[in-house]
Amino acid sequence: MNALIRFVRRFVLMLGGEVAQSAFHFGLNIVLARTMSPHDYGRFAIVFLVGGLALTYVRALAGVPAGIFIPGRAGRRTARGFEVSFGSAATLLSGTMGLGVGVTLWAASDIAPLAAGLFVGTWSLRSYVRGVLLTRRLPLASGLGDMVFALSGTAFTAWLMRGAETVDLDAVLTALAVANALGLVASLLALRQPVRVSFGRGTRRRYRALWPSLSWSLVGTTTANLQGQGQSLLVAFLAGPAAYAPIAATFVLFAPLRLTASALINLVQPDIAGHLAAGRIDGAKRVALRCVGLMAASSVAYGGLVLGFLPFIENRLFADRFTGAPMALIALCVWTIVGVSLLHAPLRVLLEMRQAFRKLATVAGISALAGGIVVVVLLLVTAPVWSLLGVLLSECVVLAYCAVILRPWRRAETPGATFRAGDRLPLPNP
């Protein structure tokens, strides 16, 4: 009973921070969808999507290693060395991502490059810090950063929209960058530890030892992005921002469902890592399967509510901005896509913790290719909404592959029975 109470308490604390930042993102998207033209809102959705992609690379090269190596050394001096190394890498990666986005927009878009680059860079770094805090079981420090981000972002947005019928996209991106920076500072202050960034010999040595496996993590992240978001970018660029706008707005409706799933995965990830570190792969599978069951039930219930209230949502939340789009069909497709992606999310986390990056890269590449072909063909011959079937196909391929490779319904005979030895990361000395 005490273990259950601790679990619920951690979940509530973690969910509070997730709710704060996700509620702000949700509200911001609804406000912008109501006030901006479909073209401008589509542009914002594309920048937001690019920022989300940048997070995945910081997670792959800094967040995932931190989640693997730091929990097993909690309370020991060696944990600090890993924190400095991975935090330094995250800082460099976030800055590089922000600079890359800024340069690209400066060369090929009329969106303010400085605002967009700062938004992507600060969001990426704040995401890494909050992930490490959750890995270290410090949900209060992480939640404080989320609350500061959400409150400051809300205040800035309200100030920008005072007395105005619309809001400038560049100003919104600047406000988001500042809000992310404030949330990052709040989390670091709550940690009450000196912040060190070092690219010295220790950091380089650790990354040299990890690089053979992390390179597959990088490949896997790229293919996973192509699989999970590449099709959406294809729709945005081939059909145009205005055609992508109702699809992006509908995905926003399912953000609360993704929020709960993200909080649950962040909560159980240290438990999965602990089971695997002790050689209990059956225990890790049980944790992952419980997550799958909870996500399936949540997805069915939440999707039914969205479809039931869709006329109200179209009229009140979106102010009939998308009257020409088949919103019921879009909502049904998005519901199915999100539901399938949530089902395979805990299984992918388990594979990441087992460091099966090569397998993840393979399946993501196959699914991205299959889904991308279907998306392009459907965009050429029919309405943009039907291209979502290609996205759904891609998610189904990942779910089927994860289920087969993990065989969660079978008992593992040995801790590494399902994986080859080559999938393991070398464990560097501190």
Secondary structure by P-SEA (a helix, b strand, c coil): caaaaaaaaaaaaaaaaaaaaaaaaaaaaaaaaacccaaaaaaaaaaaaaaaaaaaaaaaacaaaaacccccccccaaaaaaaaaaaaaaaaaaaaaaaaaaaaaaacccccaaaaaaaaaaaaaaaaaaaaaaaaccaaaaaaaaaaaaaaaaaaaaaaacccccccaaaaaaaaaaaaaaaaaaaaaaacbbbbbbccaaaaaaaaaaaaaaaaaaaaaaaaaaaccaaaaaaaaaaccccaaaaaaaaaaaaaaaaaaaaaaaaaaaaaaaaaaacaaaaaaaaaaaaaaaaaaaaaaaaaaaaaaaaaaacccccccccccaaaaaaaaaaaaaaaaaaaaaaaaaaaaacaaaaaaaaaaaaaaaaaaaaaaaaacccccccaaaaaaaaaaaaaaaaaaacccccccccccccccccccccccc
